[in-house]
């Protein structure tokens, strides 16, 4: 019979108490992340308040009553007409103290850009932007203005309720609130509804390079959606610190942290922020993005019903306050004045550090202040041994104590490494049920962190001989605590000096550990070292910091898991495991951040073999439970891209036609055909089909640039080729003298005239030219194939035409 010692019983009591504590903190974080604390205002709310219900009515029209807001489709023009109609209504009822100007701006242009490591040459024409300028009667044309931007086009196959109908609706409601509240902005407001963001941000490029108001913009706010709601994060800010400072001071529900800017550089995508702030405008601004609900991003399930209640309400309340703050700021300058200040040497303080605390308030400090804040913990770590030992035991004992503290840091580093490695061993992810990832990875990660405490219980002390009256246990506890403190201190300083902005998390851990340690030492005098009350006194001062760590970690892990559904597929067998390993390692790292600060003290009770076995058995049970669930659902669909390619030559002769299929997550096509036999049947793929010998689609033929497999190749009669469609020139890779791959990409709006272009070559031989065209028209066979997929699969389908010319 298995019996527990009194020490084991005390350890399990503490373990379950800690589990309850973190469970409550996780519930609080979930409550905030899913906007449960926001009460959306109804459609009959007072006119001087932003109403989410009124905004949703706009989304309902854009996403469901209008059919398809993609370039080349009538729905995009209908959306532009609807937006302009709403703005004209506002103009008609505006007061006499404001001036309203509305324009429908047709943009044309060309530019080069680097995108995902590739050089793109872009040309465009006949894209439509809708612009409204609201100004006081006293304002001048050269007055600095504030721009609020959102795009009304949507990606192929998606109704675009979140991306970015929610952005357009929010701006329309903010514009209405500006008019109906009677507020006359001290500086002009420009509301931009651009019609071509999904096509490499062409609409914003057209505005910032050609519009007559472009040089008046002193600040901008770009709205985006990478999901259907949740926290409306400030993901990018700049140039300089002023935009984020305004946000920190004025947002009703601050939602942002400077670490997002570090991470965003690795996200495979861009927003209109790039056009305004970096590539062409150099305008100070904010990039504010819905991040949750990534399961539905760029899918057919991005509908009104998927929007998280409260998200748009919080966004609208924040936006109205931000517009007021920007227009009243003395730092708002037009392009001419910014250029003068830049030339005079007036410098900004650089990228600041900031983070919100559960959307209640925002902590903000400048780079100059950060130099002091991020250096103090390291200074404390290095000086504390001398403060504690020098006067009583001398200089040698002080250095011995410092050496013990450094060893404590190394022991904590080893625990963090094991905290990351252990979850990787159990790595199997169920994409549709992220809570299973926490059940599986957190216990084994905690077990990994306890390993140094269990197997190095006899801590090698360097200062033991200098303390005849001090117990070894007391000295070891000090070394372990200050070792953990030192790790967080050095990480915080390293982040800062690397020019990154995410060191605030470890800085806050180090800051809160100091009062917790003082509280623990005082409690030991009253309750003793073995009492769980002493552990409780250590935990209580840490609660605010731990709650923020759970909030930050939970949000980041959820974002990662949702985005893995579109992270791309890699060759098997490694491609199947890489996303699982990535999630396991990430949750392990976050566990070390959330639990690591408490282990120097609580490890005294938790570092027992019985608890270690319990944690590992829990992970094994969670692993077995996870393996029984299907990884996808209608709430978390698998994404599949199907391209129907028609090959022609000599000006119209059909040579071949085929289906190219690609998945965009780790489960490759064999998984789809195994669990969706109706799709395999439609494609005449049987159990003997070999994916190892299947034709890999060439990079030039595959318009979406993903790995794909040619499933079916057959010839079509001439009558099956559509007679009318919009031709869009797409890319064909070319590498010159070892440079980056270059592409020609011509994307057009609807126009009667043809594109005219020429190519120059000095090749003495024959010239071989291929022109690729992407079209949203689907032939009947393609529609039938798309209809055959099960509901847990979301399909993006389109046709492409690859024409070959030989001269």
Secondary structure, DSSP 8 states (H G I E B T S, - for coil): -----HHHHHHHHHHHHHHHHHHHHHHHHHHHHTTTT-----TTS-TTS--HHHHHHHHHIIIIIS---STTSHHHHHHHHHHHHHHHHHHHH--TTEEEEEEEEEEEEEEEEEETTEEEEEEEEEEEEEEEEEEETT--TTS-EEEEEEE----TT---IIIIIHHHHHHHHHHHHHHHTT---SS-EEEEEES-STTTSHHHHHHHHH-TTGGGEEEEEEEEESSSEEEEEEEEEESSSHHHHHHHHH-TT--BBTHHHHHHTTSS---THIIIIIIS----EEEEEEEE-GGGTTSTT--GGGS-TTHHHHHHHHHHHHHHHHHT-TT---HHHHHHHHHTT-----S-EEEEETTTEEEEE-HHHHHHHHHHHHHHHHHHHHHHHHHHH-HHHHHHHHHHHHHHHHHHHHHHHHHHHHHHHT----TT-HHHHHHHHHHHHHHHHHHHHHHT-S---SSGGG-SSS-HHHHHHHHHHHHHHHHHHHHHHHHHHTT-S-THHHHHHHHHHHHHHHHHHHHHHHH-TT-HHHHHHHHHHHHHHHHHHHHHHHHHHHHHHHHGGGS----TTHHHHHHHHHHHHHHHHHHHHHHHHHHHHHHHHH--HHHHHHHHHHHHHHHHHHTTS-S-BTTB-EEEEEEEEEEEETTTEEEEEEEEEEESSSS-HHHHHHH-HHHHHHTT--TT--SSSSEE--TTT-TT-S--EEEEEE---GGGS-S-----B----B--TT---EEEEE---S-SS----------SS--EEEEEEEE----HHHHHHHHTS-TTEEEEEEEEEEEEEE-
